[in-house]
Every structure is written in structure tokens, then in C-alpha cells.
């Protein structure tokens, strides 16, 4: 089979690496890919959001199956366009991907179907949002409605911080039209856990639990990023909590989407807060998390292409998905200044000295005449496994110390301070 993966980040490198182990794939392509992905797939220079060009390429090159992983092309309807053109594709259609692309939709869905989440209100006028913030006080959470590269959420510790966030989103258009509407919600407390699941709209197959580190600095300080690291599994996610989540959150969410005429087929991401009153939904995503995909897919034993096809064909119940019984940790090496302004083009050295049992997923790199260079905010995801979480983290940091580029920045406490 000829398979095309859409995207060019660390998540896509993890997906491509997993697919490259499938004996049924004769040619693996990735659009646009990156410097590291080029080692396992042929990179195609088409942007992930160029829907007509991607559909045309898939048709002209007789691609058998397309895997759409990033949020933007899913929201734009790439899966719809491919299927309508006769190309088989993995991922939710646009009317289901809205569960991520509109926080207003997802919050209203949870309210309508009784799925536990934070109390909230939606605002389209800045003056009303400001009045609500002053009334409720802080801490309080301000979220842009639309996609914002994982940076459209501000957990404000003070009223002034919340007011500033609302103004930047609604008035200054910091995230463009994504901030035309904002969700302002109560600040929940407790350990935060991510559970991703494969679903064909009928069967739900949760993956091992994981935890992401969103804040840029050690100790969970600083602004939100797309993710500075992740680990698997979460020690907070017990079998009892897993059962409760399936009964009160996972199954009701998939059933709700079916009831709304928006059947969800793909990978759904449940961002959860384990509050004193029980698990609640922080957010949904309509695809693999990044960087959660890196440690998760490192542990996957089952052929990923088999899973993708079973999801598309609504026969997921037939599969027995197997995961290695180990822990895994991913540490993100980022450009200095991220998630704000940063420079690109710095040479990356030491990749050839990383031990073979440590995997370096490329997120923002280019390959320039045999030299890897930085080309994004998040540059690399250094990932290792081990019999315990502590050992997996130790090995991941062993890998990080081998790699160097100018202004490299990474958190020193990934998987070391798990109760935040």
C-alpha cells in the first residue's frame, strides 16, 4: 500500500515511524514532513492546509490511504474532501472535528448531555467578559473559541491577568478570529491527565493514560505552550477512575456526537482534571496529542495501519490492540524564546551520539545539505522507555544531554514532578 501522512511535526514523526514498521506499506509519504521524518518517509512539499493540492496529489499518485493528523486540516474538511474524491482517509470529518475547533461547541455539548466539566459562560462582547471576570474573581480560565496552536488558553492567577487575556483575544486579535468568542470558566484543581482513544463511532479503545507539561518553565510556571514534554502512564489514573471516565465521559461523548449527527471516527483526546468531585473534561482534541503521541506510539505493538483501517471501516471491535507494559517519557527541546518569538536555522549537533535505545522525534527541523537545523518553536522530542517512569525519564534526559543547538531550552522536571 502507498500511505500518505499529513503534517510536519513531532506527532507526525511518531506516526510515520510507527507506520514504517507495517509490512503492508510499500511506500510511505508525508506532506510536508520535516528533516527527521525524511529518514522514514518521502517528504512531499505541500502544506497540510492546502486541501486542493493534497487531494490532487493523492489522486495523481494513486495513494491508497491518507492519515490526517493535525487539527487545522481536520477542521478544514480534508478527510471529507479526500473521501469525496475516492481516496480512503483516517480522521474525523469536519462536522466531528468541531469538537476541538470550537470550544464553544464542545462546552455546549457537555452541558447539553450532562458530561462533567467546569462551569462556564461564552462571550462575544469584551465589556460583558470583563464584567464576568470581575464578578467571579481569580483564579479563572480564559479560552479562545477556535484553534490557536495549543496557546489559546490562559489560566489567570489574578483578575488583571484575566482581563488582559480577554482583551488580547477579543480586541487585539492575538489569535485572529479564534478569539472572536471566548469561553470563561472556573479554574478546576487536581491532577491533569490525558487519555487518547481510538474510536470508530461505536467502539472506544482507550490508549494508556498520559500527562502533558504545557507550561514553558520548570515547576509548571510561565505561559502555555503546545507541550514541553509528556509521559506514560499517569500514576493518578487508577482502574477505578478509568471505569468512571468510560461511564461518565468517554461513552457519553461518543454517544452525544452520534445524537448530534456528527459521528466521530478517529483519535479523540480527552483532557481530564481529576478534581475532588471526580473527573471532569478540560478539553477535547480531535487527533493525537503532541507530544503525547511520541511516548504512546513508542509503546504500541499492534500494526498502526491495521488500527487506522479498522477505525475507518467501523470494525474496531475486531482488534486486540497491544501496548508494551512499560513507561515512556518525552522531553521537548525547544528554541529559546518559545512560545514567543524565536530564531530559526541553528545547526543541531550530537544526534549521532544519542544511544540507540533512545528515540529522537523531530518536530521543527530541516535537513540542509546533510545538516539538521532548527525550524520551529518545538524542535525535538527526545523519547525513552523503561520499566518504571523514573527510569524512562532518566534515559530521556540522557538523550537530551547528547544534543546541542544555540539557545536550546527544555524543562528539567518532565515526569519528575507529576503532581501539579
Secondary structure, DSSP 8 states (H G I E B T S, - for coil): -EEEEEE-SHHHHHHHHHHTT-TT-SEEEEEE--TTGGGTSEEE---TT-HHHHHHHHHHTT-SEEEE-SHHHHHHTHHHHHHHTT-EEES--HHHHHHHH-HHHHHHHHHHHT--B--EEEESSHHHHHHHHHHH-SSEEEEESS--TT--EEEESSHHHHHHHHHHHHTS-TTGGGGSSEEEEE---SEEEEEEEEE-SS-EEE---EEE--EEETTTEEEE-S-SEEEES-TT--HHHHHHHIIIIIHHHHHHHHHTT----EEEEEEEEEETTEEEEEEEESS--TTHHHHHHHTB-S-HHHHHHHHHTT-GGG----B-SSEEEEEEEEETTTTS------B-B-GGGS-TTSEEEESSEEEETTEEEE-SSEEEEEEEEESSHHHHHHHHHHHHTT-B-TTEE--S-TTTS---
